[in-house]
Amino acid sequence: MPGDHAPAELLAAMSSVLLNVRDVRLPLDTPGVAEARRTQAALTDQLSDYVLPRLVQLDAPLLVVVGGSTGAGKSTLVNSLVGERVTESGVLRPTTRSPVLVHHPDDAEWFSPDRILPDMPRTFEIGNDSYALRLASSTKIPPGLAILDAPDVDSIDQGNRDLAAQLLAAADLWLFVTSAARYADQVPWDYLRQAAERSTSVAVVLDRTSDEAVTEVRGHLARMMTSRGLSDSPLFTVPESALDSDGLLPPEAVAPMVGWLHDLAADPKARQLVVRRTLDGAVRHVVMRAHDVADALDAQIEVAESCYREAETVQRTALDQISTQTSDGSLLRGEVLARWQEFVGTGELLRSVEEKVSRIRDRFVDGMTGKRTRATEVLDAIESATCMLLVEHAESAAEQISRSWTSTRPGRHLLDAQRGFDRASRDFRVRAERMVHDWRQSVLELVRVEGADKRMTTTFLAFGVNGISVALVVTMLARTSDGGEAAAGRKLLDAIFGASAVDDMVERAHADLDSRVAALFEVEVTRFHALLDSPETFKSVQAGLRESARQAEYARHADFLDTESTS
């Protein structure tokens, strides 16, 4: 492989995959989402812990991670391979201790935090910190080679198992240790199957096996490796032997393995072949699994679309009903109707409009203050009734959306941790009151503007802006009604502005109210939308992930694999 850096296109593509994988959110409890979340986490670790650091530094020492079954003797084997005691065996199970990375002193710079496993803190102290990588140097290990002692893959402690998986995913070469008693266990073979799927370079060690069992067990183990795609992987056997005073195996027991590892360290080309195979397998695996994560977003999109659609349907229905009820006479009853009738009298308003100017002046100018007070009372009653209408619909909409979402498992999971979503927002009433009051003021302003050239007429003076606004609002509230409650108000408005102008004013006042109500209810539905990404956001993230995975696969073939064929 030429140079000490990967082709820029492949490095950029894999960096993009990492960014896009991190951007994925899987908040909805859809079928298979737990596995998708685990895959996402594993991809993030694989990319940041191994793929990107290795692509940046292809000539870094070969990292051999020693992993395997509980009690298989990994720590003893690591010490024996190095030739001195660098890691401690656990007496009690499960053992929580720092994984140990052993390297030649000249290679220390390769294992700074930004090299591999960048998120793991480093330590040089012997201890039992469960999430720190202990670095140990030894002149007995050759330059170009590093050995990492990982926790048991089948530990009963979940933290140990997770750490073992993370460390194995950061390996250039797995040295998988098992024993005659544990070699057929399922958990280790699950890891070996993953290694085969990723084309990870693997060597298997059958540790501490008695002479009587070697032939039978080794043969069976070799057949199992062949059937699981590991026929090209070396298989080493370590005979059962007494340990020396330092707790090391006899040199001859591990000599074949030590020789093999030292040969790899001494041969840059052979070392790079191992790295290339593992790295290419990791890139291919990441690309494949990135598409699996993208596929998992299909279910998220489907649920999000359903949730958004239901919330928006309920909101739209509420807005339509409010728009209808503020124009079909529904609000012209009760307190509103009583105040309106007090204001117009029993036909007196209509007769007054039709009387001579002098009689209008005599009838209304003297009582101008009283009429304007009653106008304010009517507007207050309308404002109160409109607010009540809005609150009723907001409460009903929240209850309907909540009930619909909780009828499905993903929606129920979203709302389980929330409180108050089956009710309107706590501040809804206050916001509704403010909105209706602002709308009322806009109606007054509309009357002022439209009546600018009519302010000195007797009728305008008699009723003022408030009185005429009452007539406009009442006419609006009954514009689609067959009833005659607003007839007097309409007659008054027609007399002042003309029928065509009144129609336009009524339409504008109602459209303004609809617009303000829509904005008010948008805040309510946004509460629900805020609990999950929009379908468009999910689709955008999905498309970005798929595209970055495709680009990574193109780069792998165009750059990475081509270097293999020409190296």
For each residue, the residues with C-beta under 8 A, 3 or more apart:
1: 58 272 275 276 563 564 567
2: 563 566 567
3: 58
4: 57 58 59
5: 8 11 55 56 57 58
6: 10 11 55 56 58 559 560
7: 10 11 555 559 560 563
8: 5 11 12
9: 12 13 555 558 559
10: 6 7 13 14 55 283 552 555 556 559 560
11: 5 6 7 8 14 15 52 55 56
12: 8 9 15 16 555
13: 9 10 16 17 548 551 552 554 555 556
14: 10 11 17 18 47 51 52 55 283 286 552 555
15: 11 12 18 19 52
16: 12 13 19 20 548 551 552
17: 13 14 20 21 43 47 286 287 290 545 548 549 552
18: 14 15 21 22 44 47 48 52
19: 15 16 22 23 548
20: 16 17 23 24 290 541 544 545 548 549
21: 17 18 24 40 43 44 47 290 293 545
22: 18 19 44
23: 19 20 541 544 545
24: 20 21 40 293 297 541 545
25: 533 541
26: 30 33 36 37 40 296 297 300
27: 300 414 532 533
28: 33 299 300 303 304 410 413 414 532
29: 33 409 410 413
30: 26 33 296 299 300 302 303 410
31: 299
32: 35 36 296 299
33: 26 28 29 30 36 37 296 299 300
34: 37 38
35: 32 38 39
36: 26 32 33 39 40 292 293 296
37: 26 33 34 40 41
38: 34 35 41 42
39: 35 36 42 43 289 292 293 296
40: 21 24 26 36 37 43 44 293
41: 37 38 44 45
42: 38 39 45 46 165 169 289
43: 17 21 39 40 46 47 286 289 290 293
44: 18 21 22 40 41 47 48
45: 41 42 48 49 166 169
46: 42 43 49 50 51 169 170 282 285 286
47: 14 17 18 21 43 44 50 51 52 286
48: 18 44 45 52 53 118 119
49: 45 46 53 116 117 118 119 166 169 170
50: 46 47 53 54 116 169 170 171 282
51: 14 46 47 54 55 279 282 283 286
52: 11 14 15 18 47 48 55 56
53: 48 49 50 56 57 60 114 115 116 118
54: 50 51 57 58 60 116 172 275 279
55: 5 6 10 11 14 51 52 58 279
56: 5 6 11 52 53
57: 4 5 53 54 60 110 115
58: 1 3 4 5 6 54 55 272 275 279
59: 4 268 272
60: 53 54 57 63 110 115 116
61: 103 104 107 110 143 144 145 146 265
62: 144 145 146 172 173 264 265 271 274 275
63: 60 101 116 146 148 170 171 172 173
64: 145 146 147 148 171 172 173 174 175 261
65: 147 148 150 167 168 170 171 173 174 175
66: 74 77 78 147 148 149 150 175 177
67: 74 150 151 152 153 164 167 168 174 175 176 177 191
68: 72 74 152 153 176 177 178 188 205 207
69: 72 152 153 154 177 178 179 182 183 185 187 188
70: 93 94 152 154 155 182
71: 93 152 179 182
72: 68 69 177 178 179 182 207 208
73: 76 77 89 177 179 207 208 238
74: 66 67 68 77 78 149 150 152 177
75: 78 79 87 88 89 90 149
76: 73 79 80 89 243 247 248 249
77: 66 73 74 80 81 177 205 207 238 249 254
78: 66 74 75 81 82 86 87 100 102 147 149
79: 75 76 82 84 85 86 87 246 247 248
80: 76 77 83 248 249 251 253 254
81: 77 78 147 254 257 258 261
82: 78 79 86 102 138 140 141 147
83: 80 138 140 141 248 251
84: 79 138 140 246 248
85: 79 88 246 247 248
86: 78 79 82 100 102 136 138
87: 75 78 79 100 102 136 149
88: 75 85 97 126
89: 73 75 76 247
90: 75 93 94 95 97
91: 95
92: 95
93: 70 71 90 155 156
94: 70 90 152 155 156 157 160
95: 90 91 92 151 152 155 160
96: 128 130 151 157 159 160
97: 88 90 127 128 129 130 151
98: 123 127 128 129 130 132 133 134
99: 133 134 148 149 150 151 163 167
100: 78 86 87 134 136 148 149
101: 63 111 133 134 135 136 146 147 148 149
102: 78 82 86 87 136 137 138 141 146 147 148 149
103: 61 107 108 110 111 135 136 137 138 141 145 146 147
104: 61 107 137 138 139 141 142 143 144 145 146
105: 108 137 138 139
106: 143
107: 61 103 104 110 111 143 144 146
108: 103 105 111 135 137
109: 112
110: 57 60 61 103 107 115 146
111: 101 103 107 108 115 116 122 135 146
112: 109 115 122
113: 118 120 121 122
114: 53 118
115: 53 57 60 110 111 112 118
116: 49 50 53 54 60 63 111 170
117: 49 120 133 166 167 170
118: 48 49 53 113 114 115
119: 48 49
120: 113 117 131 132 133
121: 113 129 131 132 133
122: 111 112 113 132 133 134 135
123: 98 127 129 132 133 134 135
124: 134 135 136
125: 134
126: 88 134
127: 97 98 123 132 134
128: 96 97 98
129: 97 98 121 123 132 134
130: 96 97 98 159 160 163
131: 120 121 159 163
132: 98 120 121 122 123 127 129
133: 98 99 101 117 120 121 122 123
134: 98 99 100 101 122 123 124 125 126 127 129
135: 101 103 108 111 122 123 124
136: 86 87 100 101 102 103 124
137: 102 103 104 105 108
138: 82 83 84 86 102 103 104 105 141
139: 104 105
140: 82 83 84
141: 82 83 102 103 104 138 145 146 147
142: 104 145 262 265 266
143: 61 104 106 107 265
144: 61 62 104 107 265 266 268 271
145: 61 62 64 103 104 141 142 261 262 264 265
146: 61 62 63 64 101 102 103 104 107 110 111 141
147: 64 65 66 78 81 82 101 102 103 141 175 261
148: 63 64 65 66 99 100 101 102 167 171
149: 66 74 75 78 87 99 100 101 102
150: 65 66 67 74 99 153 163 164 167 168
151: 67 95 96 97 99 155 160 161 163 164 167
152: 67 68 69 70 71 74 94 95 155 160 161 164
153: 67 68 69 150 161 164 165 168 187 188 191
154: 69 70 161 185 187 188
155: 70 93 94 95 151 152 160 161 164
156: 93 94
157: 94 96 160 161
158: 161 162
159: 96 130 131 162 163
160: 94 95 96 130 151 152 155 157 163 164
161: 151 152 153 154 155 157 158 164 165
162: 158 159 165 166
163: 99 130 131 150 151 159 160 166 167
164: 67 150 151 152 153 155 160 161 167 168
165: 42 153 161 162 168 169 191
166: 45 49 117 162 163 169 170
167: 65 67 99 117 148 150 151 163 164 170 171
168: 65 67 150 153 164 165 171 174 191 195
169: 42 45 46 49 50 165 166 282
170: 46 49 50 63 65 116 117 166 167
171: 50 63 64 65 148 167 168 174 200 278
172: 54 62 63 64 201 274 275 278 279
173: 62 63 64 65 200 201 202 203 264 274 278
174: 64 65 67 168 171 195 200 201 202 203
175: 64 65 66 67 147 203 205 257
176: 67 68 188 191 192 195 202 203 204 205
177: 66 67 68 69 72 73 74 77 205 207
178: 68 69 72 182 183 185 188 204 205 206 207 221
179: 69 71 72 73 182 183 206 207 208 209
180: 183 206 208 209 210 213 217
181:
182: 69 70 71 72 178 179 185 188
183: 69 178 179 180 188 206 217 220 221 224
184: 189 220 224
185: 69 154 178 182 188 189
186: 189 190
187: 69 153 154 190 191
188: 68 69 153 154 176 178 182 183 185 191 192
189: 184 185 186 192 193 224 228
190: 186 187 193 194
191: 67 153 165 168 176 187 188 194 195
192: 176 188 189 195 196 202 204 225 228 230
193: 189 190 196 197 228 229
194: 190 191 197 198 200
195: 168 174 176 191 192 198 200 202 230
196: 192 193 199 200 202 228 229 230
197: 193 194 229 285
198: 194 195 278 281 282 284 285
199: 196 277 278 280 281 284 285
200: 171 173 174 194 195 196 277 278 281 282
201: 172 173 174 233 274 277 278
202: 173 174 176 192 195 196 230 233
203: 173 174 175 176 233 234 235 236 257 260
204: 176 178 192 221 225 230 233 234 235 236
205: 68 77 175 176 177 178 235 236 237 238 257
206: 178 179 180 183 209 214 217 218 221 235 236 237 238
207: 68 72 73 77 177 178 179 238
208: 72 73 179 180 238 239 240 241
209: 179 180 206 213 214 217 218 237 238 239 240
210: 180 213 214 239 240
211: 214 239 240
212:
213: 180 209 210 216 217
214: 206 209 210 211 217 218 237 239
215: 218 219
216: 213 219 220
217: 180 183 206 209 213 214 220 221
218: 206 209 214 215 221 222 235 237
219: 215 216 222 223
220: 183 184 216 217 223 224
221: 178 183 204 206 217 218 224 225 235
222: 218 219 225 226 235
223: 219 220 226 227
224: 183 184 189 220 221 227 228
225: 192 204 221 222 228 230 231 233 235
226: 222 223 230 231
227: 223 224
228: 189 192 193 196 224 225
229: 193 196 197
230: 192 195 196 202 204 225 226 233
231: 225 226
232:
233: 201 202 203 204 225 230
234: 203 204 260
235: 203 204 205 206 218 221 222 225
236: 203 204 205 206 256 257 260
237: 205 206 209 214 218
238: 73 77 205 206 207 208 209 241 249 253 254 257
239: 208 209 210 211 214 253
240: 208 209 210 211
241: 208 238 249 250 253
242: 250
243: 76 246 247 248 249
244: 247 248 249 250
245:
246: 79 84 85 243
247: 76 79 85 89 243 244
248: 76 79 80 83 84 85 243 244
249: 76 77 80 238 241 243 244 253 254
250: 241 242 244 253 254
251: 80 83 254 255 258
252: 255
253: 80 238 239 241 249 250
254: 77 80 81 238 249 250 251 257 258
255: 251 252 258 259
256: 236 259 260
257: 81 175 203 205 236 238 254 260 261
258: 81 251 254 255 261 262
259: 255 256 262 263
260: 203 234 236 256 257 263 264
261: 64 81 145 147 257 258 264 265
262: 142 145 258 259 265 266
263: 259 260 266 267 270
264: 62 145 173 260 261 267 270 271 274
265: 61 62 142 143 144 145 261 262 271
266: 142 144 262 263
267: 263 264 270 271
268: 59 144 271 272
269: 272 273
270: 263 264 267 273 274
271: 62 144 264 265 267 268 274 275
272: 1 58 59 268 269 275 276 567
273: 269 270 276 277
274: 62 172 173 201 264 270 271 277 278
275: 1 54 58 62 172 271 272 278 279
276: 1 272 273 279 280 564 567
277: 199 200 201 273 274 280 281
278: 171 172 173 198 199 200 201 274 275 281 282
279: 51 54 55 58 172 275 276 282 283 560
280: 199 276 277 283 284 556 560 561 564
281: 198 199 200 277 278 284 285
282: 46 50 51 169 198 200 278 279 285 286
283: 10 14 51 279 280 286 287 552 556 560
284: 198 199 280 281 287 288 553 556
285: 46 197 198 199 281 282 288 289
286: 14 17 43 46 47 51 282 283 289 290 552
287: 17 283 284 290 291 549 552 553 556
288: 284 285 291 292
289: 39 42 43 285 286 292 293
290: 17 20 21 43 286 287 293 294 545 546 548 549 552
291: 287 288 294 295 546 549
292: 36 39 288 289 295 296
293: 21 24 36 39 40 43 289 290 296 297 545
294: 290 291 297 542 545 546 549
295: 291 292 298
296: 26 30 32 33 36 39 292 293 299 300
297: 24 26 293 294 300 301 538 539 541 542 545
298: 295 301 302 542
299: 28 30 31 32 33 296 302 303
300: 26 27 28 30 33 296 297 303 304 533 538
301: 297 298 304 305 535 538 539 542
302: 30 298 299 305 306
303: 28 30 299 300 306 307 408 410 411
304: 28 300 301 307 308 532 533 534 535 538
305: 301 302 308 309 535
306: 302 303 309 310 408
307: 303 304 310 311 405 410 411 414 528 532
308: 304 305 311 312 529 534 535
309: 305 306 312 313
310: 306 307 313 314 401 404 405
311: 307 308 314 315 401 405 525 528 529
312: 308 309 315 316 525
313: 309 310 316 317
314: 310 311 317 318 397 400 401 404 525
315: 311 312 318 319 397 521 522 524 525
316: 312 313 319 320
317: 313 314 320 321 397
318: 314 315 321 322 393 394 396 397 521
319: 315 316 322 323 514 517 518 521
320: 316 317 323 324
321: 317 318 324 325 393
322: 318 319 325 326 389 390 393 514 517
323: 319 320 326 327 510 514 517
324: 320 321 327 328 330 480
325: 321 322 328 330 331 389
326: 322 323 330 331 386 389 476 477 510 513
327: 323 324 476 477 478 479 480 481 510
328: 324 325 478 480 481
329: 332 333 477 478 480 481 483 485 486
330: 324 325 326 333 389 477
331: 325 326 336 382 385 386 389 477
332: 329 336 337 340 474 477 478 481 483 485 486
333: 329 330 336 337
334: 337 338 385
335: 338 339 381 384 385
336: 331 332 333 339 340 378 381 382 385 477
337: 332 333 334 340 341 485
338: 334 335 341 342 381
339: 335 336 342 343 374 377 378 380 381
340: 332 336 337 343 344 378 381 470 474 485
341: 337 338 344 345 346
342: 338 339 345 374 377 378
343: 339 340 349 371 374 375 377 378 467 470
344: 340 341 347 348 349 350 488 489
345: 341 342 348 349
346: 341
347: 344 350 351 488
348: 344 345 351 352
349: 343 344 345 352 353 488 489 491 492
350: 344 347 353 354 487 488 491 492
351: 347 348 354 355
352: 348 349 355 359 360 363 364 462
353: 349 350 360 459 491 492 495
354: 350 351
355: 351 352 359 360 363
356: 359 360
357: 360 361 458
358: 361 362
359: 352 355 356 362 363
360: 352 353 355 356 357 363 364 458 459 462
361: 357 358 364 365 458 462
362: 358 359 365 366
363: 352 355 359 360 366 367 462
364: 352 360 361 367 368 371 462 463
365: 361 362 368 458 461 462
366: 362 363
367: 363 364 370 371
368: 364 365 371 372 461 462 464
369: 372 373
370: 367 373 374
371: 343 364 367 368 374 375 462 463 464 467
372: 368 369 375 376 463 464 466 467
373: 369 370 376 377
374: 339 342 343 370 371 377 378
375: 343 371 372 378 379 463 464 466 467 469 470
376: 372 373 379 380 466
377: 339 342 343 373 374 380 381
378: 336 339 340 342 343 374 375 381 382 470 474
379: 375 376 382 383 440 466 469 470 473
380: 339 376 377 383 384
381: 335 336 338 339 340 377 378 384 385
382: 331 336 378 379 385 386 440 470 473 474 477
383: 379 380 386 387 433 436 437 440
384: 335 380 381 387 388
385: 331 334 335 336 381 382 388 389
386: 326 331 382 383 389 390 436
387: 383 384 390 391 429 432 433 436
388: 384 385 391 392
389: 322 325 326 330 331 385 386 392 393
390: 322 386 387 393 394 428 432 435 436 517 520
391: 387 388 394 395 424 428 429 432
392: 388 389 395 396
393: 318 321 322 389 390 396 397 521
394: 318 390 391 397 398 424 425 428 432 521 524
395: 391 392 398 399 423 424
396: 318 392 393 399 400
397: 314 315 317 318 393 394 400 401 424 521 524 525
398: 394 395 401 402 421 422 423 424 524
399: 395 396 402 403 422 423
400: 314 396 397 403 404
401: 310 311 314 397 398 404 405 421 525 528
402: 398 399 405 406 415 421 422
403: 399 400 406 407 422
404: 310 314 400 401 407 411
405: 307 310 311 401 402 408 411 412 414 415 528
406: 402 403 411 412 415
407: 403 404 411 412
408: 303 306 405 411 412
409: 29 412 413
410: 28 29 30 303 307 413 414
411: 303 307 404 405 406 407 408 414 415
412: 405 406 407 408 409 415 416
413: 28 29 409 410 416
414: 27 28 307 405 410 411 417 418 531 532
415: 402 405 406 411 412 418 421 531
416: 412 413
417: 414
418: 414 415 421 531
419:
420: 423 425 426
421: 398 401 402 415 418 527 528
422: 398 399 402 403
423: 395 398 399 420
424: 391 394 395 397 398 428 429 524
425: 394 420 428 431 523 524 527
426: 420
427: 430 431
428: 390 391 394 424 425 431 432 520 524
429: 387 391 424 432 433
430: 427 433 434
431: 425 427 428 434 435 520 523
432: 387 390 391 394 428 429 435 436 520
433: 383 387 429 430 436 437
434: 430 431 437 438
435: 390 431 432 438 439 516 517 519 520
436: 383 386 387 390 432 433 439 440
437: 383 433 434 440 441
438: 434 435 441 442 516
439: 435 436 442 443 512 513 516
440: 379 382 383 436 437 443 444 469 473
441: 437 438 444 445
442: 438 439 445 446 509 512
443: 439 440 446 447 469 472 473 509 512
444: 440 441 447 448 465 466 469
445: 441 442 448 449
446: 442 443 449 450 472 505 508 509
447: 443 444 450 451 465 468 469 472 505
448: 444 445 451 452 465
449: 445 446 452
450: 446 447 497 501 505
451: 447 448 454 455 460 465 468 496 497
452: 448 449 455
453:
454: 451 457 460 496 497
455: 451 452 460 461
456: 460 461
457: 454 460 461 496
458: 357 360 361 365 461 462
459: 353 360 462 463 492 495 496
460: 451 454 455 456 457 463 464 468 496
461: 365 368 455 456 457 458 464
462: 352 360 361 363 364 365 368 371 458 459 467
463: 364 371 372 375 459 460 466 467 468 471 492
464: 368 371 372 375 460 461 467 468
465: 444 447 448 451 468 469
466: 372 375 376 379 444 463 469 470
467: 343 371 372 375 462 463 464 470 471
468: 447 451 460 463 464 465 471 472 492 493 496
469: 375 379 440 443 444 447 465 466 472 473
470: 340 343 375 378 379 382 466 467 473 474 489
471: 463 467 468 474 475 488 489 490 492 493
472: 443 446 447 468 469 475 476 489 493 502 505 506 509
473: 379 382 440 443 469 470 476 477 509
474: 332 340 378 382 470 471 477 478 485 486 489
475: 471 472 478 479 486 489 490 493 502 506
476: 326 327 472 473 479 506 509 510 513
477: 326 327 329 330 331 332 336 382 473 474 486
478: 327 328 329 332 474 475 481 483 485 486
479: 327 475 476 486 506 510
480: 324 327 328 329
481: 327 328 329 332 478 485 486
482:
483: 329 332 478 486
484: 487
485: 329 332 337 340 474 478 481
486: 329 332 474 475 477 478 479 481 483 489 490
487: 350 484 490 491
488: 344 347 349 350 471 491 492
489: 344 349 470 471 472 474 475 486 492 493
490: 471 475 486 487 493 494 502
491: 349 350 353 487 488 494 495
492: 349 350 353 459 463 468 471 488 489 495 496
493: 468 471 472 475 489 490 496 497 502 505
494: 490 491 497 498 499 502
495: 353 459 491 492
496: 451 454 457 459 460 468 492 493
497: 450 451 454 493 494 501 502 505
498: 494 501 502
499: 494 502 503
500: 503 504
501: 450 497 498 504 505
502: 472 475 490 493 494 497 498 499 505 506
503: 499 500 506 507
504: 500 501 507 508
505: 446 447 450 472 493 497 501 502 508 509
506: 472 475 476 479 502 503 509 510
507: 503 504 510 511
508: 446 504 505 511 512
509: 442 443 446 472 473 476 505 506 512 513
510: 323 326 327 476 479 506 507 513 514
511: 507 508 514 515
512: 439 442 443 508 509 515 516
513: 326 439 476 509 510 516 517
514: 319 322 323 510 511 517 518
515: 511 512 518 519
516: 435 438 439 512 513 519 520
517: 319 322 323 390 435 513 514 520 521
518: 319 514 515 521 522
519: 435 515 516 522 523
520: 390 428 431 432 435 516 517 523 524
521: 315 318 319 393 394 397 517 518 524 525
522: 315 518 519 525 526
523: 425 431 519 520 526 527
524: 315 394 397 398 424 425 428 520 521 527
525: 311 312 314 315 397 401 521 522 528 529
526: 522 523 529 530
527: 421 425 523 524 530 531
528: 307 311 401 405 421 525 531
529: 308 311 525 526 532 534
530: 526 527
531: 414 415 418 527 528
532: 27 28 304 307 414 529
533: 25 27 300 304 537 538 541
534: 304 308 529 537 538
535: 301 304 305 308 538 539
536: 539 540
537: 533 534 540 541
538: 297 300 301 304 533 534 535 541 542
539: 297 301 535 536 542 543
540: 536 537 543 544
541: 20 23 24 25 297 533 537 538 544 545
542: 294 297 298 301 538 539 545 546
543: 539 540 546 547
544: 20 23 540 541 547 548
545: 17 20 21 23 24 290 293 294 297 541 542 548 549
546: 290 291 294 542 543 549 550
547: 543 544 550 551
548: 13 16 17 19 20 290 544 545 551 552
549: 17 20 287 290 291 294 545 546 552 553
550: 546 547 553 554
551: 13 16 547 548 554 555
552: 10 13 14 16 17 283 286 287 290 548 549 555 556
553: 284 287 549 550 556 557
554: 13 550 551 557 558
555: 7 9 10 12 13 14 551 552 558 559 560
556: 10 13 280 283 284 287 552 553 559 560 561
557: 553 554 560 561 562
558: 9 554 555 561 562
559: 6 7 9 10 555 556 562 563
560: 6 7 10 279 280 283 555 556 557 563 564
561: 280 556 557 558 564 565
562: 557 558 559 565 566
563: 1 2 7 559 560 566 567
564: 1 276 280 560 561 567
565: 561 562
566: 2 562 563
567: 1 2 272 276 563 564
